[in-house]
Amino acid sequence: MTGDHLEETPTHVARRQDALEAIHREYVQDQESDGTSESGPRGVTDEQVSTDKAVDINVDLKDEELLEKARNASNGEKFERLWKGNTAGYESQSEADIALCCLLTFWTGGDHARVDRLFRQSGLLRKKWDDVHYGDGSTYGEKTIERAIANTSEFYDPDTREDSSDSSPGESESSTADNRDEPA
């Protein structure tokens, strides 16, 4: 540090504690240690619950059947766009990643391993998915799925739906998912 001022930089130091805490929560804090977080990925404002919450829903559909139901749901066009790797409508690919993970979380009943397996088949998969991005050794993909699960309060349950292909997250009172029209 020289102390010399660069022309394009501010001439004073501003207190930005809120921004610093937000960055710390997103990139540094081990969210598994206490199971709660005040903030999820950028743009997520919903209250989060512990990512280790028990989701006791067995979605025993084969992957292709599950993907077909997602494609035929009322938000199937959005699902298909994301599935094919189209990030239009999202500020970043990371926001598109979490949006697809939230949809997959709904359809898989919150099955972390299955969300990961399916996401790897999507057009959004990139090298970053397996890169360690956190102090606890977690990869970008692991944390993205954890956040999707934490921000999904309802899940597809084939045992409680007469014809699940007619509706999708958030469509009716009997629906078992949030409507996620905006990036999570």
C-alpha positions as protocol buffer text, in pm:
chain_id: "A"
residue {
  index: 1
  type: MET
  ca { x: 0 y: 0 z: 0 }
}
residue {
  index: 2
  type: THR
  ca { x: 141 y: 330 z: -105 }
}
residue {
  index: 3
  type: GLY
  ca { x: -133 y: 560 z: 16 }
}
residue {
  index: 4
  type: ASP
  ca { x: -139 y: 726 z: -327 }
}
residue {
  index: 5
  type: HIS
  ca { x: -486 y: 811 z: -458 }
}
residue {
  index: 6
  type: LEU
  ca { x: -603 y: 670 z: -790 }
}
residue {
  index: 7
  type: GLU
  ca { x: -815 y: 914 z: -992 }
}
residue {
  index: 8
  type: GLU
  ca { x: -1105 y: 676 z: -1052 }
}
residue {
  index: 9
  type: THR
  ca { x: -1145 y: 582 z: -685 }
}
residue {
  index: 10
  type: PRO
  ca { x: -1338 y: 764 z: -409 }
}
residue {
  index: 11
  type: THR
  ca { x: -1145 y: 1015 z: -199 }
}
residue {
  index: 12
  type: HIS
  ca { x: -1290 y: 891 z: 129 }
}
residue {
  index: 13
  type: VAL
  ca { x: -1344 y: 559 z: 301 }
}
residue {
  index: 14
  type: ALA
  ca { x: -1710 y: 482 z: 367 }
}
residue {
  index: 15
  type: ARG
  ca { x: -1842 y: 256 z: 638 }
}
residue {
  index: 16
  type: ARG
  ca { x: -2004 y: -45 z: 459 }
}
residue {
  index: 17
  type: GLN
  ca { x: -2062 y: -292 z: 741 }
}
residue {
  index: 18
  type: ASP
  ca { x: -2389 y: -421 z: 588 }
}
residue {
  index: 19
  type: ALA
  ca { x: -2220 y: -502 z: 257 }
}
residue {
  index: 20
  type: LEU
  ca { x: -1927 y: -666 z: 437 }
}
residue {
  index: 21
  type: GLU
  ca { x: -2160 y: -883 z: 645 }
}
residue {
  index: 22
  type: ALA
  ca { x: -2357 y: -984 z: 335 }
}
residue {
  index: 23
  type: ILE
  ca { x: -2038 y: -1090 z: 158 }
}
residue {
  index: 24
  type: HIS
  ca { x: -1926 y: -1279 z: 467 }
}
residue {
  index: 25
  type: ARG
  ca { x: -2258 y: -1465 z: 490 }
}
residue {
  index: 26
  type: GLU
  ca { x: -2254 y: -1555 z: 122 }
}
residue {
  index: 27
  type: TYR
  ca { x: -1892 y: -1659 z: 76 }
}
residue {
  index: 28
  type: VAL
  ca { x: -1734 y: -1727 z: 415 }
}
residue {
  index: 29
  type: GLN
  ca { x: -1976 y: -1824 z: 690 }
}
residue {
  index: 30
  type: ASP
  ca { x: -2023 y: -2197 z: 737 }
}
residue {
  index: 31
  type: GLN
  ca { x: -2399 y: -2212 z: 713 }
}
residue {
  index: 32
  type: GLU
  ca { x: -2409 y: -2573 z: 828 }
}
residue {
  index: 33
  type: SER
  ca { x: -2257 y: -2495 z: 1165 }
}
residue {
  index: 34
  type: ASP
  ca { x: -2576 y: -2347 z: 1307 }
}
residue {
  index: 35
  type: GLY
  ca { x: -2822 y: -2451 z: 1039 }
}
residue {
  index: 36
  type: THR
  ca { x: -2949 y: -2099 z: 979 }
}
residue {
  index: 37
  type: SER
  ca { x: -2858 y: -1804 z: 766 }
}
residue {
  index: 38
  type: GLU
  ca { x: -2984 y: -1451 z: 740 }
}
residue {
  index: 39
  type: SER
  ca { x: -2917 y: -1453 z: 368 }
}
residue {
  index: 40
  type: GLY
  ca { x: -2892 y: -1704 z: 90 }
}
residue {
  index: 41
  type: PRO
  ca { x: -2755 y: -1655 z: -255 }
}
residue {
  index: 42
  type: ARG
  ca { x: -2780 y: -1309 z: -403 }
}
residue {
  index: 43
  type: GLY
  ca { x: -3139 y: -1205 z: -457 }
}
residue {
  index: 44
  type: VAL
  ca { x: -3289 y: -1451 z: -207 }
}
residue {
  index: 45
  type: THR
  ca { x: -3481 y: -1278 z: 67 }
}
residue {
  index: 46
  type: ASP
  ca { x: -3701 y: -1561 z: 194 }
}
residue {
  index: 47
  type: GLU
  ca { x: -3640 y: -1683 z: 545 }
}
residue {
  index: 48
  type: GLN
  ca { x: -3421 y: -1988 z: 532 }
}
residue {
  index: 49
  type: VAL
  ca { x: -3450 y: -2298 z: 738 }
}
residue {
  index: 50
  type: SER
  ca { x: -3185 y: -2553 z: 815 }
}
residue {
  index: 51
  type: THR
  ca { x: -3062 y: -2742 z: 509 }
}
residue {
  index: 52
  type: ASP
  ca { x: -3064 y: -3062 z: 710 }
}
residue {
  index: 53
  type: LYS
  ca { x: -3441 y: -3048 z: 756 }
}
residue {
  index: 54
  type: ALA
  ca { x: -3598 y: -3384 z: 700 }
}
residue {
  index: 55
  type: VAL
  ca { x: -3795 y: -3418 z: 381 }
}
residue {
  index: 56
  type: ASP
  ca { x: -3973 y: -3750 z: 401 }
}
residue {
  index: 57
  type: ILE
  ca { x: -4105 y: -3768 z: 46 }
}
residue {
  index: 58
  type: ASN
  ca { x: -4012 y: -4057 z: -175 }
}
residue {
  index: 59
  type: VAL
  ca { x: -4039 y: -3958 z: -539 }
}
residue {
  index: 60
  type: ASP
  ca { x: -3999 y: -4300 z: -693 }
}
residue {
  index: 61
  type: LEU
  ca { x: -4031 y: -4186 z: -1054 }
}
residue {
  index: 62
  type: LYS
  ca { x: -3751 y: -4261 z: -1296 }
}
residue {
  index: 63
  type: ASP
  ca { x: -3549 y: -3956 z: -1392 }
}
residue {
  index: 64
  type: GLU
  ca { x: -3704 y: -3934 z: -1739 }
}
residue {
  index: 65
  type: GLU
  ca { x: -4057 y: -3953 z: -1594 }
}
residue {
  index: 66
  type: LEU
  ca { x: -3975 y: -3684 z: -1342 }
}
residue {
  index: 67
  type: LEU
  ca { x: -3824 y: -3458 z: -1610 }
}
residue {
  index: 68
  type: GLU
  ca { x: -4129 y: -3512 z: -1830 }
}
residue {
  index: 69
  type: LYS
  ca { x: -4360 y: -3404 z: -1546 }
}
residue {
  index: 70
  type: ALA
  ca { x: -4146 y: -3093 z: -1491 }
}
residue {
  index: 71
  type: ARG
  ca { x: -4162 y: -3011 z: -1863 }
}
residue {
  index: 72
  type: ASN
  ca { x: -4542 y: -3055 z: -1870 }
}
residue {
  index: 73
  type: ALA
  ca { x: -4610 y: -2845 z: -1561 }
}
residue {
  index: 74
  type: SER
  ca { x: -4751 y: -2494 z: -1595 }
}
residue {
  index: 75
  type: ASN
  ca { x: -4397 y: -2353 z: -1557 }
}
residue {
  index: 76
  type: GLY
  ca { x: -4256 y: -2622 z: -1785 }
}
residue {
  index: 77
  type: GLU
  ca { x: -4137 y: -2366 z: -2040 }
}
residue {
  index: 78
  type: LYS
  ca { x: -3920 y: -2202 z: -1773 }
}
residue {
  index: 79
  type: PHE
  ca { x: -3793 y: -2542 z: -1663 }
}
residue {
  index: 80
  type: GLU
  ca { x: -3708 y: -2645 z: -2020 }
}
residue {
  index: 81
  type: ARG
  ca { x: -3528 y: -2314 z: -2087 }
}
residue {
  index: 82
  type: LEU
  ca { x: -3311 y: -2357 z: -1780 }
}
residue {
  index: 83
  type: TRP
  ca { x: -3262 y: -2729 z: -1847 }
}
residue {
  index: 84
  type: LYS
  ca { x: -3126 y: -2647 z: -2193 }
}
residue {
  index: 85
  type: GLY
  ca { x: -2885 y: -2391 z: -2042 }
}
residue {
  index: 86
  type: ASN
  ca { x: -3067 y: -2072 z: -2136 }
}
residue {
  index: 87
  type: THR
  ca { x: -3003 y: -1807 z: -1869 }
}
residue {
  index: 88
  type: ALA
  ca { x: -3221 y: -1535 z: -2026 }
}
residue {
  index: 89
  type: GLY
  ca { x: -3407 y: -1342 z: -1758 }
}
residue {
  index: 90
  type: TYR
  ca { x: -3142 y: -1395 z: -1492 }
}
residue {
  index: 91
  type: GLU
  ca { x: -2876 y: -1143 z: -1392 }
}
residue {
  index: 92
  type: SER
  ca { x: -2612 y: -1414 z: -1375 }
}
residue {
  index: 93
  type: GLN
  ca { x: -2563 y: -1780 z: -1451 }
}
residue {
  index: 94
  type: SER
  ca { x: -2542 y: -1842 z: -1078 }
}
residue {
  index: 95
  type: GLU
  ca { x: -2898 y: -1712 z: -1036 }
}
residue {
  index: 96
  type: ALA
  ca { x: -3011 y: -1941 z: -1318 }
}
residue {
  index: 97
  type: ASP
  ca { x: -2827 y: -2231 z: -1146 }
}
residue {
  index: 98
  type: ILE
  ca { x: -3017 y: -2182 z: -822 }
}
residue {
  index: 99
  type: ALA
  ca { x: -3347 y: -2134 z: -1005 }
}
residue {
  index: 100
  type: LEU
  ca { x: -3305 y: -2472 z: -1177 }
}
residue {
  index: 101
  type: CYS
  ca { x: -3192 y: -2630 z: -850 }
}
residue {
  index: 102
  type: CYS
  ca { x: -3506 y: -2498 z: -678 }
}
residue {
  index: 103
  type: LEU
  ca { x: -3724 y: -2653 z: -948 }
}
residue {
  index: 104
  type: LEU
  ca { x: -3533 y: -2981 z: -926 }
}
residue {
  index: 105
  type: THR
  ca { x: -3557 y: -2969 z: -547 }
}
residue {
  index: 106
  type: PHE
  ca { x: -3935 y: -2946 z: -574 }
}
residue {
  index: 107
  type: TRP
  ca { x: -3963 y: -3234 z: -821 }
}
residue {
  index: 108
  type: THR
  ca { x: -3719 y: -3464 z: -637 }
}
residue {
  index: 109
  type: GLY
  ca { x: -3873 y: -3414 z: -294 }
}
residue {
  index: 110
  type: GLY
  ca { x: -3555 y: -3241 z: -173 }
}
residue {
  index: 111
  type: ASP
  ca { x: -3322 y: -3529 z: -261 }
}
residue {
  index: 112
  type: HIS
  ca { x: -2977 y: -3362 z: -262 }
}
residue {
  index: 113
  type: ALA
  ca { x: -2801 y: -3642 z: -451 }
}
residue {
  index: 114
  type: ARG
  ca { x: -3072 y: -3662 z: -714 }
}
residue {
  index: 115
  type: VAL
  ca { x: -3076 y: -3284 z: -768 }
}
residue {
  index: 116
  type: ASP
  ca { x: -2700 y: -3303 z: -823 }
}
residue {
  index: 117
  type: ARG
  ca { x: -2727 y: -3596 z: -1062 }
}
residue {
  index: 118
  type: LEU
  ca { x: -3001 y: -3427 z: -1265 }
}
residue {
  index: 119
  type: PHE
  ca { x: -2832 y: -3085 z: -1268 }
}
residue {
  index: 120
  type: ARG
  ca { x: -2522 y: -3249 z: -1415 }
}
residue {
  index: 121
  type: GLN
  ca { x: -2737 y: -3355 z: -1712 }
}
residue {
  index: 122
  type: SER
  ca { x: -2858 y: -2999 z: -1774 }
}
residue {
  index: 123
  type: GLY
  ca { x: -2719 y: -2740 z: -2008 }
}
residue {
  index: 124
  type: LEU
  ca { x: -2628 y: -2520 z: -1711 }
}
residue {
  index: 125
  type: LEU
  ca { x: -2350 y: -2752 z: -1588 }
}
residue {
  index: 126
  type: ARG
  ca { x: -2009 y: -2586 z: -1597 }
}
residue {
  index: 127
  type: LYS
  ca { x: -1667 y: -2656 z: -1447 }
}
residue {
  index: 128
  type: LYS
  ca { x: -1743 y: -2425 z: -1155 }
}
residue {
  index: 129
  type: TRP
  ca { x: -1998 y: -2679 z: -1024 }
}
residue {
  index: 130
  type: ASP
  ca { x: -1721 y: -2897 z: -878 }
}
residue {
  index: 131
  type: ASP
  ca { x: -1484 y: -2617 z: -772 }
}
residue {
  index: 132
  type: VAL
  ca { x: -1430 y: -2570 z: -398 }
}
residue {
  index: 133
  type: HIS
  ca { x: -1560 y: -2222 z: -315 }
}
residue {
  index: 134
  type: TYR
  ca { x: -1598 y: -2236 z: 63 }
}
residue {
  index: 135
  type: GLY
  ca { x: -1374 y: -2258 z: 366 }
}
residue {
  index: 136
  type: ASP
  ca { x: -1540 y: -2581 z: 478 }
}
residue {
  index: 137
  type: GLY
  ca { x: -1432 y: -2752 z: 154 }
}
residue {
  index: 138
  type: SER
  ca { x: -1777 y: -2741 z: -6 }
}
residue {
  index: 139
  type: THR
  ca { x: -1808 y: -2701 z: -379 }
}
residue {
  index: 140
  type: TYR
  ca { x: -2015 y: -2438 z: -555 }
}
residue {
  index: 141
  type: GLY
  ca { x: -2260 y: -2710 z: -659 }
}
residue {
  index: 142
  type: GLU
  ca { x: -2302 y: -2852 z: -308 }
}
residue {
  index: 143
  type: LYS
  ca { x: -2380 y: -2510 z: -160 }
}
residue {
  index: 144
  type: THR
  ca { x: -2612 y: -2419 z: -447 }
}
residue {
  index: 145
  type: ILE
  ca { x: -2816 y: -2734 z: -384 }
}
residue {
  index: 146
  type: GLU
  ca { x: -2814 y: -2676 z: -6 }
}
residue {
  index: 147
  type: ARG
  ca { x: -2948 y: -2325 z: -61 }
}
residue {
  index: 148
  type: ALA
  ca { x: -3214 y: -2450 z: -301 }
}
residue {
  index: 149
  type: ILE
  ca { x: -3330 y: -2707 z: -47 }
}
residue {
  index: 150
  type: ALA
  ca { x: -3326 y: -2449 z: 232 }
}
residue {
  index: 151
  type: ASN
  ca { x: -3536 y: -2209 z: 23 }
}
residue {
  index: 152
  type: THR
  ca { x: -3791 y: -2466 z: -90 }
}
residue {
  index: 153
  type: SER
  ca { x: -4068 y: -2508 z: 162 }
}
residue {
  index: 154
  type: GLU
  ca { x: -4290 y: -2749 z: -28 }
}
residue {
  index: 155
  type: PHE
  ca { x: -4213 y: -3047 z: -247 }
}
residue {
  index: 156
  type: TYR
  ca { x: -4377 y: -3261 z: -510 }
}
residue {
  index: 157
  type: ASP
  ca { x: -4540 y: -3560 z: -348 }
}
residue {
  index: 158
  type: PRO
  ca { x: -4675 y: -3816 z: -595 }
}
residue {
  index: 159
  type: ASP
  ca { x: -4889 y: -3975 z: -321 }
}
residue {
  index: 160
  type: THR
  ca { x: -5096 y: -3658 z: -264 }
}
residue {
  index: 161
  type: ARG
  ca { x: -5152 y: -3549 z: -624 }
}
residue {
  index: 162
  type: GLU
  ca { x: -5415 y: -3681 z: -860 }
}
residue {
  index: 163
  type: ASP
  ca { x: -5251 y: -3557 z: -1179 }
}
residue {
  index: 164
  type: SER
  ca { x: -4926 y: -3378 z: -1107 }
}
residue {
  index: 165
  type: SER
  ca { x: -4862 y: -3288 z: -1469 }
}
residue {
  index: 166
  type: ASP
  ca { x: -5153 y: -3041 z: -1463 }
}
residue {
  index: 167
  type: SER
  ca { x: -4999 y: -2815 z: -1203 }
}
residue {
  index: 168
  type: SER
  ca { x: -4666 y: -2703 z: -1085 }
}
residue {
  index: 169
  type: PRO
  ca { x: -4512 y: -2519 z: -793 }
}
residue {
  index: 170
  type: GLY
  ca { x: -4750 y: -2266 z: -640 }
}
residue {
  index: 171
  type: GLU
  ca { x: -5045 y: -2322 z: -869 }
}
residue {
  index: 172
  type: SER
  ca { x: -5315 y: -2429 z: -625 }
}
residue {
  index: 173
  type: GLU
  ca { x: -5386 y: -2485 z: -259 }
}
residue {
  index: 174
  type: SER
  ca { x: -5315 y: -2854 z: -301 }
}
residue {
  index: 175
  type: SER
  ca { x: -4984 y: -2775 z: -467 }
}
residue {
  index: 176
  type: THR
  ca { x: -4682 y: -2884 z: -273 }
}
residue {
  index: 177
  type: ALA
  ca { x: -4434 y: -2618 z: -382 }
}
residue {
  index: 178
  type: ASP
  ca { x: -4363 y: -2248 z: -393 }
}
residue {
  index: 179
  type: ASN
  ca { x: -4413 y: -2069 z: -721 }
}
residue {
  index: 180
  type: ARG
  ca { x: -4069 y: -1954 z: -816 }
}
residue {
  index: 181
  type: ASP
  ca { x: -4130 y: -1720 z: -1107 }
}
residue {
  index: 182
  type: GLU
  ca { x: -3830 y: -1513 z: -1009 }
}
residue {
  index: 183
  type: PRO
  ca { x: -3477 y: -1638 z: -971 }
}
residue {
  index: 184
  type: ALA
  ca { x: -3417 y: -1782 z: -629 }
}
